Amino acid sequence: MGLEESLKSKRFVVTSEVQPPIGTGIQDLVRNIEKIRGRIDALTVPELKIEGLVTDTLGTCRALKEQKFDPILQTTCREKSRIDIQEHLLKASESGIQNILTFTEDYRITGDSLQEIMFFHVDSGKLFSVIENLREGHDISGREIPLRPKFCIGAGIEAGWGKKVPDLELKEMEALAGMGTQYFLTTPVFDLDAFNQFIKRVEPLRIPIIAEIILVRSAEMGLFLNKHVRPGMVPNHIIEKLAKAPDKEKASIEIVRDLVQGLKDLCQGVHFIPIGAEDRISKYLDALRL
């Protein structure tokens, strides 16, 4: 069963991010994820921009598809023209890739200026205008194409507001839902109470929500994320638990287990971010009995 069918069946889905290998080391990645075959619904491959290094997001998705995994091509829109997006999507469709996860370069709405509203709308509108053309059997210039790509489309949203979700984000989520978004992937979740309040605010949209969970494996990793990704992202009580635990991996698995158990009653799935530890995902799934 593919991701789209799993979402439509309203079952609790489990997805995970995997990093595209640097260079041509795809076999190492395939070996690491073999242990989770049949236990996870889809694998997201993000676009990485690392100076001096080459990663191939589309090629990694293609390789996962060949290995009978269901890949999700993650892409941003802000720095791409409609022609760039069209070429990317056509190559994905030709490779049999049916899942797209889209973000702006920074998909969090952090203000209420007209410039921010327009920037976000231009990004989402640009993507969906290309997709609509392709679905109808022609490119953006009106020329007929030999295939009609069909994608299951997800979009990133900010979940950290709790019940104080800005009207701007609600309107953007409504617009994305109206354009054909089939699920929303949240920013990382650590606070179940705040997430529950968020879910109640966006519930009228009736779009599946998948909660992102970072597999924080040490206090040092938590501190790094708070310093370099977002201040306060990883709560102090989690950092303290990891710092005091004699067995860091066991403590990390317990933290994730408690989060997933709480999320099962709140949303339709979870998305793991292993941060380079794809070979350990199976241990978390074992603890969660997934």
C-alpha positions, 0 to 999 in steps of 0.5 A: 500500500502506497502513502496516498492509499494509507492516508485515504484509509485513515490508518496511522502512517509512519514515514522517515527522512533519509539523507541522500548519500554524498557521491555514489554511496546508495548501497550503504543507504539501502543496506541501512534501511533494509531492516525497516522494509515493510514497517514504514510507509514511505521515505522522504529524501530532502534536497541538500545544499552542502557547499563542495559536496554533491547529493542527488535527491532525485537519483536517491528516490529513483534508487529507493523505488527500484528497491521497492520502497515508496519514496517522497521527493522533498523539494523547495520552490523559492529559488526555482522558476516554473520551468525548473519545477516542471523539469524536476516533476517530469523527471520524478514522474518518469522515474515512477515517483508519486509523492512530493513534499514541498516547502518554501526555503523557510516554510515557517510564517514568522511575521505578518508583512505583505511581503511575507504573505506574497512570498509564500503564496507565490511559492505554493501557487507556482508549484501547483500551477505547474502540477495542474498543467501536467495533470491536464497533459501539457506543459506550462507553455501549452505543449502536449506531453506524453504522460499525465503525472499524478502526485500525492502532495504534502506541505510543511506547516508550523505547529509550534503555535499551540492554540495561537495559530496566526490567521495567516497560517490558517489561510495559507493552509486553507489555500494549500488544501484548496489547491490539492494538498493531501497532507500536512507535515508539521515542524518537530513536536516535543510538547503534546499539550501544545500540539493538541491545541494546534490540532484543535485549531486546524481540525476544520480543514479535514486534511491529514496531519503527520507530526515530525519527530526528531530522534534526539540521541544525546544532550549534546544533540539537543543543545546543538539543535537549540543553538543552530536550528531554533532556540528552545526547539528541544525542551530542557527536560529532554536534554536533562534526561539524556544528560543523566541517562547511563544508557543514552539510546534507551532514554532516547527511545523512551522519549520517542515512544512516549511522544508517538503513543500520545500522537496516535490519538491526535494525528494521522501519523509520524515522520522520523528525522534520524539525523544520519542514523538511518541504521537505528530507526529499526530500534525505535520501531521495535520499541513502538511495536511498529 
